[in-house]
Amino acid sequence: MIHLPRLYAIADAAFFRSAAELSAFAQELTAGGCTILQYRNKSGNARVMLEQAQELKRWVGASVKLIMNDRADLCIAAAFDGVHVGHEDLLPESVRSIIGSKLWLGVSTHNPEQLQEADCTSADYIAIGPVFTTSSKEKPDPVVGLEGVRRARQLTRKPLVAIGGITRANAASVIEAGADSVAVISDLLREPRKSAEEFFRILR
């Protein structure tokens, strides 16, 4: 079974004007102690995504596990360490057939039924959310709350990542509810190094 750090950072390309800005953000997070980073780009432009992914790989190298959101093909092309898929993306087993057994596979879930489905797959970890109200998605799923995290913990032994509206102010309560790791986007954008360090202090 894989081991997840307490903080699972997500770099959403929508918040950055260039690959250089994205890479600078990733380097700051690495300096702050981050060891896993998911690259997310919903623009659909595969060429841009690959360029940005390769730039990230060049700057953070082997010091951080890099996870590609949605695209198994780009994960392979950019030599990333894993793929994370949503409930409406490729089926986990289809992704596994592309990436093989050594790369990590994460699956997003939003309710107990989806979580139980994901638990039966070869996913290395499962994400549950949104835990709180989030602004990083245009059409977010219904909030599951801390109770949703507790329920998820009862339904799987796989490592559990909680996502959605998680900040330094509420992260500890999410871990207490049973999550192994918290996925964060917005609360890392300003002063990423300092923010990451504070998350790790809070989540010891």
N, C-alpha and C positions, 0 to 999 in steps of 0.2 A: 504493500500500500504506500502511496506517495505521501510526502510530508509537505503541508502547505504552511507558509509563513503567516503570521497574524494579519499582515497587510498585503492585499492583492491589488496592486495599482493598475488602473486602466488609463491609457492615453487615447483619447478620442480626437481624431484628426480634425474634427469640426472646430476645435478650440485653438487650432494653430494655423498660422498663415503660410508656413513653409516647412519643409523637411528639416531644415536646420533648427528651427524653433522647436519642433517636436523632439529632435535629438537632444537639444540643450535641456529640455524638460526631463527627458529620460536620464540624462547624466546627473542632474540634480537629485532625482529620486534615488539613483544608485548611491550617490554620496550620502544620502539620508538613511541608507540601510535597506532599501527595497531589493528583493531578490527574485521577484516575479512581476512581469509587466505584460498586460494584454494590449495589443494594438488594435484599435477599432476604427474603421473607416466605412461609413455607410453611403459614400458617394457613388459606389459602383464602378469607379474608374480603375480597372485592374492595373493599368500601367503605372498610374500615380501611386496606387497602393503598394505595388512591388518596389518602386523606387524608394518610398518612405520606409518600407519594411527593411530594405537592404541598408539604408542609412542608419536605422536604429541598430541593426545587427553590427554594423561597422563600429558604432560608438560605444555600445555597452558590451559587445562581445560575449564572452562566456560567463561574465559576472552575474548575469540576470537571465532567468528563464523567460524567453519571449514566446507569448501565446498569440496566435493569429485569430481574430474574430471571424467566424463564418467560413473563411476560404481555405479549404484543405490544400488546394492546388498552390496557392500563394505561400502557404506555410512551408511546403516542400521547396518551392522555388527560392524562398528567402532564407532557407536553412534555419527556420524557427524550431522551437522545442515542443510545440503543441498547437492544438486548435480548440477553440471554444465555439460551440454551436447553440443556436436558439431552438426553441421548440418547433419553429416553422422552417428551419433550415434543413440541410441534408440529415438523414437519419444517422444516429451515432454509429451504427455498424457499417454504413456506407463510408463514413469518414474514416473509420478504423481500417477499412480495406485499402484506403488511399495512403494513410500515414504510417501504417504498420503498428507493431506492438510496442515499440520503444518510445514513441512520442506521446505526450500527454493529451488526453481528450477530456474536455469539460462540457457539461450540458446544462443549459438554463431550464429552470422549471418555475412554475407560478402557482401551483396548487398541489395537494397531496396525490392526486391521480397522476399528474405528469411526473412527480417525483418518484412514485413507485415504478412507473415505466422506465425512467432513467436508471433506477437502481438495478434493473434487470439487464442493463446493457454493459458494454465493456468500458463505460466512462470511468476515468480515474477519479474525478470529483464531480460534485453536483452543486449548482448554484440555485439559490432560492431567493425570490424577491418579486416585486420591490417590497422591502421591509418597511420603508417609510415613503412619503411622497417624494417623487424625484422630478427634476427638471431636465434630465439628460436624454429623455425619450419623448418623442412627439405624442405617441399614443401608448402610455404605460399601462401595464396590466393592473388589476386591482391590488391595492396594498395588502400585504399579508400580516404585517405587524410582528411583534415579538412572539406572539402566540403561534404564528405560522412557522417561525424558526424553530420553536420548541417541538411543534408537530413534525417538522421535517427531520429533526434530530432523532425522533422516535422511529422514523420510517426507513432510515438508512444508516449503515455503518461506514459508508464512503465518506471521505473528507467533504465537509459542507462549507460552501462559500455563500455568505449573505451579501446581497446587493440592493441598492436603491435608497438614496437619501441618507446614506451613512456618513456621519461627520465625527470629528473628535469629541463632540458633546454627547453623542449617543452610542459610539462604537463599543464601549465596555459592556453596555446592556445587551448588545447583540451577541457578543462572545459568551456572556453569562447565560443567554438563552439557548446556547448549544452550538453556535457556529464555530468552525475551526479558524475561519479567516473572514475578513471583511473586504469587499471590493469597493474601491473608492475612485470617483472621478473628480467631481467638482471641488471637494475640500482639499485637493492636492494642487490645484491650479496656481494659487498664489503662494509664493515662497515654498516651492515643492520640497526642497531639502529639509527646511525647518518643519514643515507640516508632517513629512514622513517620520522625522525623528520624534515628534510629539505623539504621533499615532503609536509608535513602538513603545514609548514611555508609558502611555495609557494602557496598552494591551499586554504588558508583561505577564 
